[in-house]
Amino acid sequence: MTELARPTAKASVVEAGPTNQARPVPDIVTELPGPRAREHIAIDERYVTPSLPRAYKIVPVRGDGVVIEDIDGNRFLDFAAGIAVNSTGHAHPDVVAAITEQAASLLHCASSDYYLPVYAEVARELDRIAPIDTPTRTFLCNSGAEAVEAAMKLARHHTGRQNLVAFLGAFHGRTYGAMTLTGSKAKYHAHYSPLLPGVYHVPYGNAGLDELEQRVFRRLMPASEFAAVFVEPIQGEGGYVVPEPDFLPRLRDLCDRHGILLVDDEIQSGMGRTGRWWAIQHWDVQPDIVLAAKGIASGLPLGAMVARSELMTWPAGAHGSTFGGNPVSCAAALATIRLIEGVFMANAAERGAQLLDGMRPLVRRHERIVRDVRGLGLMIGVEFDSAATADAVQEACFQRGLLVLTAGENVVRMSPALSLTREEATIGLDLFGQAVAAVDREVQAAD
Ligand SMILES: Cc1ncc(COP(=O)(O)O)c(C=O)c1O
């Protein structure tokens, strides 16, 4: 594949676009956090809810491609992409142009009440690219958690069954239903009981399927009482966990045998991130419902629940949303799909292979602290010996101008924009290697 060129842009977009491309990246010009960042954080800590987790003290003000500039003018190489959201990079000119054009003609017109053309266009595109061979129909909403909620409701509505299965380590969101399915950290459930009844968790992987058949279905609740199984084909927040090769085919078979719907949560792994439209396609498995959000609209809020048409038996009024399928988000999604299909999906596979190959030697080089390097496409996880080490590596990356995010217990994840160039990947590899080496030295010195 040819190297990605910097996107060409309309003049007005370049003016609005922001970072100074003449400067290198990363380019850290103050201590971190810098003086203006510290000032801003003080204001934030006075007015903003303390419940937001906040990974490190960055105050971003501009983005361009895989570069983020903070309030003090520091330039970071962004391998987090707003938790796998900025799929086409920050402020891709095609996306900005689509948003601007749509905003100038129609900002909002409740899709629940009117036939919004751009909503149906997104649904038609999702039908074309969905990992489902039979016809589909789509419900659009504003976030991943809302897509999960929609799937929970449709699964119950269609099957007339109540119970649901999810996996330990899963993250499906923070609204009540989605939070109940989430099984990655107990703190997400703390003080919120009672949660939604009828949700059963089993371990992620083949052991969980054995447990479902041998323990849950036999001793706790018959399979015929289950509406759906929710699964991430690669666990995201749980630590970028790639399952055993036969797990998803076995899960499909289990669902088929018991008339249970398979809901494929691709909110983090979908939209081309793994080098295919959907991660589940690496295992040649077709779900009944697929969920997308995050990268679908390059940063504008949009979620999608795409279901086999024959499941959409719910009548008018059974589900809806005031803002869901907002025209501006839909326009961004159409531009995003074009870009991903045009070049970024193939690029994700190539850059992902480059990053994985570059990181695998870390396991041997730093055997004291690095346990595993894994992933598919631009969904890469590096597992460390402890949560403290993963946190220290995240901070060491930040201090060097590389943004990464911890996940699971002891994993650092990388999910850069699919527009990442070979050169940017090389810089990221180098910085990550430096950060891991520095933390390894610190650990050794402390021993
Ligand atoms: C796999 C998965 N499902 C659901 C969600 C929830 O998405 P949102 O934060 O947009 O509600 C997330 C968010 O991280 C996710 O990774």
The ligand as an SDF file (V2000), in Angstrom:
LIG
                    3D

 16 16  0  0  0  0  0  0  0  0999 V2000
  -16.9800   -2.2690   24.0100 C   0  0  0  0  0  0  0  0  0  0  0  0
  -17.6670   -1.0500   24.5560 C   0  0  0  0  0  0  0  0  0  0  0  0
  -19.0130   -1.0450   24.6700 N   0  0  0  0  0  0  0  0  0  0  0  0
  -19.6660    0.0170   25.1450 C   0  0  0  0  0  0  0  0  0  0  0  0
  -18.9970    1.1570   25.5380 C   0  0  0  0  0  0  0  0  0  0  0  0
  -19.7690    2.3380   26.0640 C   0  0  0  0  0  0  0  0  0  0  0  0
  -19.6700    3.3860   25.1550 O   0  0  0  0  0  0  0  0  0  0  0  0
  -20.0020    4.8890   25.6080 P   0  0  0  0  0  0  0  0  0  0  0  0
  -18.9100    5.3200   26.5230 O   0  0  0  0  0  0  0  0  0  0  0  0
  -20.0280    5.6590   24.3090 O   0  0  0  0  0  0  0  0  0  0  0  0
  -21.3320    4.8660   26.2560 O   0  0  0  0  0  0  0  0  0  0  0  0
  -17.6120    1.1930   25.4540 C   0  0  0  0  0  0  0  0  0  0  0  0
  -16.8550    2.3770   25.9060 C   0  0  0  0  0  0  0  0  0  0  0  0
  -15.6870    2.3330   26.2080 O   0  0  0  0  0  0  0  0  0  0  0  0
  -16.9220    0.0630   24.9390 C   0  0  0  0  0  0  0  0  0  0  0  0
  -15.5870    0.0400   24.8360 O   0  0  0  0  0  0  0  0  0  0  0  0
  1  2  1  0
  2  3  1  0
  2 15  2  0
  3  4  2  0
  4  5  1  0
  5  6  1  0
  5 12  2  0
  6  7  1  0
  7  8  1  0
  8  9  2  0
  8 10  1  0
  8 11  1  0
 12 13  1  0
 12 15  1  0
 13 14  2  0
 15 16  1  0
M  END
$$$$
